[in-house]
Amino acid sequence: MILSDPVQALVSINLILTLSLLFPFVAGVWSLGLPGFMAVGAYTAAWCSTNMGLPITASLAIGVVASAAISIPFGLLALRIHGIYLAIATLAAAELITLFFSHFEPTGGVMGFAGIPYIDAYWAVIAAALMFLLSLLIYRSRFGKALFAVGSDPIVANCNGLNVPMLQMLALAIGAGLAGLAGGLFSHYYSFISPSNFQFSRTVDILLFLVAGGLTPLGSLVGSFTLTLVPQLSSALETWAPALYAVVVIVLMAFMPGGIFPKNRVAPLIAYIKSHRKPRDSVQSQRKPAAAPQLDVTKN
């Protein structure tokens, strides 16, 4: 099935946004500031390419840096509060960022920012593929294992020599940078953005994608791709998309509480494949040559 350009762009942007929630959640930072990070990246990249005349790639990079930088206050906040209190605080901070752009006249305020240079959908697809591969590398690295240790038990991680505050801030910065990249791609593909594009409902959708797929890059891919693509199959499904998401999440939470591809489901599968893959040398070494017949020299 060949997807249309708008669907390709939407799936790619949603994948990057789902990955942006993955690393903070793995590290135990329950941040819901995704709309704010995405808005900063979108408006920064749009301003750089439209008003400053910078190339789109450079504008996207600046948007990523700006989103990662704005996450520093969020990171300092994460060092003081945890759990549901952190989620509420970051959500409130994201609403403040959206409110700022609603009253910031240079970017159009509530009327929106128009005239942004256009990019084709395949650039969003390429960016999503690269971010997915990068996420796999980070997830399977020592740094990714350290994030898991911090998210599982920060006290034990601290006792084992891990810098818990720094790791949590880095995880949040990675997530903010990915959200900023998604925002920059969003603004340049649609050539128009407004504060209404960065509401809390977007966070709910992306959070459902991550919960349904599981806290892994593969889970993020499957969750974002499936739940974004299914409502696009027909206008009726698109109208009932929120109800469809709710049914999928309820069913998965009942039968697969960890999502479709959680870490503890992928790792045993990989280990099983490796254990049943025997090298050719080891197989040949098991084939011992037949013993030569012994001659009885005592007989004449």
C-alpha positions as CSV (number, residue, x, y, z in Angstrom):
1,M,0.0,0.0,0.0
2,I,1.5,3.3,-1.1
3,L,0.8,6.1,1.4
4,S,0.0,9.6,0.2
5,D,2.4,12.5,1.0
6,P,0.3,13.9,3.9
7,V,0.0,10.5,5.5
8,Q,3.7,9.9,5.2
9,A,4.5,13.2,6.8
10,L,2.0,12.7,9.6
11,V,3.3,9.2,10.4
12,S,6.9,10.4,10.4
13,I,6.2,13.4,12.6
14,N,4.2,11.2,15.1
15,L,7.1,8.7,15.2
16,I,9.6,11.4,16.1
17,L,7.2,12.7,18.8
18,T,6.7,9.3,20.2
19,L,10.5,8.8,20.4
20,S,10.6,12.2,22.2
21,L,8.6,10.8,25.0
22,L,10.4,7.5,25.1
23,F,13.7,8.5,26.7
24,P,12.4,10.8,29.5
25,F,9.8,8.1,30.5
26,V,12.5,5.4,30.5
27,A,14.6,7.6,32.8
28,G,11.6,8.1,35.1
29,V,11.0,11.7,34.1
30,W,7.2,11.9,33.6
31,S,7.2,15.0,31.6
32,L,4.1,16.1,29.6
33,G,5.8,19.2,28.2
34,L,5.8,17.8,24.6
35,P,3.5,20.6,23.2
36,G,5.8,23.3,24.5
37,F,9.0,21.7,23.2
38,M,7.3,21.1,19.8
39,A,6.1,24.7,19.7
40,V,9.6,26.1,20.5
41,G,11.1,24.0,17.7
42,A,8.4,24.9,15.2
43,Y,8.4,28.6,15.8
44,T,12.2,28.9,16.0
45,A,12.8,26.9,12.8
46,A,10.0,28.8,11.0
47,W,11.4,32.2,12.1
48,C,15.0,31.3,11.0
49,S,14.0,30.1,7.6
50,T,11.3,32.7,6.9
51,N,12.6,36.0,8.5
52,M,16.4,35.3,8.6
53,G,16.6,33.5,5.2
54,L,18.6,30.5,6.6
55,P,18.6,27.1,4.9
56,I,15.8,24.8,6.1
57,T,18.3,22.2,7.4
58,A,20.1,24.9,9.5
59,S,16.8,26.2,10.7
60,L,15.7,22.8,11.8
61,A,19.0,22.3,13.7
62,I,18.6,25.6,15.5
63,G,15.0,24.6,16.4
64,V,16.4,21.4,17.9
65,V,19.0,23.3,20.0
66,A,16.4,25.8,21.2
67,S,14.0,23.1,22.3
68,A,16.8,21.2,24.1
69,A,17.9,24.5,25.8
70,I,14.4,25.3,27.0
71,S,14.3,21.9,28.6
72,I,16.9,23.0,31.2
73,P,14.4,24.7,33.5
74,F,12.2,21.5,33.1
75,G,15.3,19.4,34.1
76,L,15.9,21.6,37.2
77,L,12.3,21.1,38.1
78,A,12.6,17.3,37.7
79,L,15.3,17.4,40.4
80,R,12.9,18.7,42.9
81,I,9.6,17.0,42.2
82,H,8.6,13.6,40.8
83,G,5.7,11.5,39.6
84,I,2.3,13.1,39.0
85,Y,3.5,16.4,40.4
86,L,6.2,16.6,37.8
87,A,3.7,15.7,35.0
88,I,1.3,18.4,36.1
89,A,4.1,21.0,36.4
90,T,5.5,20.3,33.0
91,L,2.1,20.3,31.5
92,A,1.5,23.8,33.0
93,A,4.8,25.0,31.7
94,A,3.9,23.8,28.2
95,E,0.6,25.7,28.4
96,L,2.6,28.8,29.3
97,I,4.8,28.4,26.3
98,T,1.7,28.1,24.1
99,L,0.2,31.1,25.7
100,F,3.4,33.1,25.0
101,F,3.2,32.4,21.3
102,S,-0.5,33.2,21.3
103,H,0.4,36.8,22.3
104,F,3.7,37.1,20.5
105,E,2.9,39.4,17.6
106,P,6.1,38.9,15.5
107,T,5.0,35.3,14.9
108,G,1.4,36.2,14.3
109,G,-0.1,35.6,17.7
110,V,-3.3,33.6,17.7
111,M,-3.7,34.3,13.9
112,G,-0.7,32.0,13.2
113,F,2.6,32.2,11.4
114,A,2.2,31.8,7.6
115,G,4.5,31.9,4.6
116,I,6.9,29.2,5.9
117,P,9.1,27.6,3.2
118,Y,7.7,24.2,2.1
119,I,9.5,20.9,2.3
120,D,8.4,17.6,0.7
121,A,7.1,14.7,2.8
122,Y,10.1,12.5,2.0
123,W,12.3,14.8,4.1
124,A,10.1,14.0,7.0
125,V,10.4,10.3,6.2
126,I,14.2,10.5,6.0
127,A,14.4,12.4,9.3
128,A,12.1,9.9,11.0
129,A,14.2,7.0,9.8
130,L,17.4,8.6,11.0
131,M,15.9,9.4,14.4
132,F,14.7,5.8,14.7
133,L,18.1,4.4,14.0
134,L,19.7,6.9,16.4
135,S,17.2,6.0,19.1
136,L,18.1,2.3,18.6
137,L,21.8,3.1,19.1
138,I,21.1,5.1,22.2
139,Y,18.7,2.6,23.6
140,R,21.2,-0.3,23.2
141,S,24.2,1.6,24.4
142,R,25.6,1.9,27.9
143,F,23.9,5.3,28.2
144,G,20.6,3.7,27.4
145,K,21.1,1.0,30.0
146,A,22.0,3.7,32.6
147,L,18.7,5.5,31.8
148,F,16.9,2.2,32.5
149,A,18.7,1.8,35.7
150,V,17.8,5.4,36.8
151,G,14.2,4.9,35.8
152,S,13.9,1.5,37.6
153,D,15.4,2.6,40.9
154,P,17.2,5.9,41.2
155,I,18.5,5.1,44.7
156,V,20.2,1.9,43.6
157,A,21.5,3.6,40.5
158,N,23.0,6.3,42.6
159,C,24.6,3.8,44.9
160,N,26.2,2.2,41.8
161,G,27.9,5.4,40.9
162,L,25.4,6.8,38.3
163,N,24.8,10.5,38.2
164,V,21.0,10.4,38.4
165,P,20.2,14.1,38.1
166,M,22.5,14.5,35.1
167,L,21.1,11.4,33.3
168,Q,17.6,12.6,33.8
169,M,18.4,16.0,32.5
170,L,20.1,14.5,29.4
171,A,17.1,12.2,28.8
172,L,14.8,15.2,29.0
173,A,17.0,17.2,26.6
174,I,17.0,14.4,24.1
175,G,13.3,14.2,24.2
176,A,12.9,18.0,23.9
177,G,15.3,18.0,20.9
178,L,13.3,15.3,19.1
179,A,10.0,17.2,19.8
180,G,11.7,20.4,18.4
181,L,12.7,18.5,15.3
182,A,9.1,17.2,14.9
183,G,7.8,20.8,15.3
184,G,10.2,22.1,12.7
185,L,9.2,19.5,10.2
186,F,5.6,20.2,11.0
187,S,5.9,23.9,10.4
188,H,7.8,23.5,7.1
189,Y,5.6,20.8,5.7
190,Y,2.3,22.6,6.3
191,S,3.8,26.1,5.8
192,F,1.6,27.4,8.6
193,I,1.5,27.0,12.3
194,S,-0.6,28.5,15.1
195,P,-0.8,28.0,18.9
196,S,-3.8,25.7,18.3
197,N,-1.5,23.1,16.7
198,F,0.2,22.6,20.1
199,Q,-2.5,21.7,22.5
200,F,-2.7,19.0,25.2
201,S,-4.7,16.7,23.0
202,R,-1.5,16.1,20.9
203,T,0.3,14.9,24.1
204,V,-2.6,12.5,24.8
205,D,-2.4,10.9,21.3
206,I,1.4,10.5,21.4
207,L,1.2,9.1,24.9
208,L,-1.3,6.5,23.7
209,F,1.1,5.6,20.8
210,L,3.9,5.0,23.3
211,V,1.7,3.0,25.8
212,A,0.3,0.8,23.0
213,G,3.7,0.1,21.4
214,G,5.8,-0.2,24.5
215,L,8.8,1.6,26.0
216,T,11.2,0.7,23.2
217,P,12.1,2.2,19.9
218,L,10.5,-0.7,18.1
219,G,7.4,-0.2,20.2
220,S,7.4,3.5,19.4
221,L,7.5,2.7,15.7
222,V,4.7,0.1,15.8
223,G,2.5,2.2,18.1
224,S,2.9,5.5,16.1
225,F,2.6,3.8,12.7
226,T,-0.4,1.7,13.5
227,L,-2.5,4.1,15.4
228,T,-1.7,7.0,13.0
229,L,-2.4,4.9,9.9
230,V,-5.6,3.1,10.9
231,P,-7.8,6.2,11.2
232,Q,-6.5,7.3,7.7
233,L,-8.0,4.3,6.0
234,S,-11.5,5.8,5.9
235,S,-13.2,9.1,6.9
236,A,-15.4,7.2,9.3
237,L,-12.5,5.8,11.2
238,E,-10.8,9.2,11.2
239,T,-13.9,10.7,12.8
240,W,-13.9,8.0,15.5
241,A,-10.1,8.1,16.0
242,P,-10.2,9.1,19.7
243,A,-12.7,6.3,20.5
244,L,-10.6,3.8,18.5
245,Y,-7.4,4.8,20.4
246,A,-9.3,4.3,23.7
247,V,-10.5,0.8,22.7
248,V,-7.0,-0.2,21.6
249,V,-5.3,1.0,24.8
250,I,-8.0,-0.7,27.0
251,V,-7.5,-4.0,25.2
252,L,-3.8,-3.8,25.3
253,M,-3.7,-2.9,29.0
254,A,-5.9,-5.9,29.7
255,F,-3.8,-8.5,27.8
256,M,-0.4,-6.8,27.2
257,P,0.2,-4.3,30.1
258,G,3.7,-3.6,28.8
259,G,2.6,-2.8,25.3
260,I,3.2,-4.7,22.1
261,F,7.0,-4.6,22.1
262,P,8.3,-3.9,25.7
263,K,11.9,-4.5,26.5
264,N,11.3,-7.7,28.4
265,R,9.5,-9.2,25.4
266,V,12.1,-8.4,22.7
267,A,15.2,-9.4,24.7
268,P,14.2,-13.1,25.2
269,L,13.4,-13.3,21.5
270,I,16.8,-12.1,20.5
271,A,18.5,-14.3,23.0
272,Y,16.5,-17.3,21.7
273,I,17.6,-16.6,18.1
274,K,21.2,-16.2,19.1
275,S,21.2,-19.5,21.2
276,H,19.9,-21.5,18.2
277,R,22.3,-20.0,15.7
278,K,25.3,-22.4,15.7
279,P,28.5,-21.3,13.9
280,R,29.7,-23.6,11.1
281,D,33.0,-24.2,12.8
282,S,31.4,-25.4,16.0
283,V,29.2,-27.8,14.1
284,Q,32.1,-29.2,12.2
285,S,34.1,-29.6,15.4
286,Q,31.4,-31.7,16.9
287,R,31.8,-34.2,14.0
288,K,34.7,-36.4,15.3
289,P,36.5,-38.6,12.7
290,A,35.9,-42.3,13.0
291,A,38.5,-44.2,15.0
292,A,41.0,-46.2,13.0
293,P,40.7,-50.0,13.4
294,Q,43.2,-51.5,15.9
295,L,45.4,-54.3,14.7
296,D,46.2,-57.2,17.0
297,V,50.0,-57.7,16.5
298,T,50.2,-60.6,19.0
299,K,48.5,-63.0,16.5
300,N,50.6,-64.7,13.9
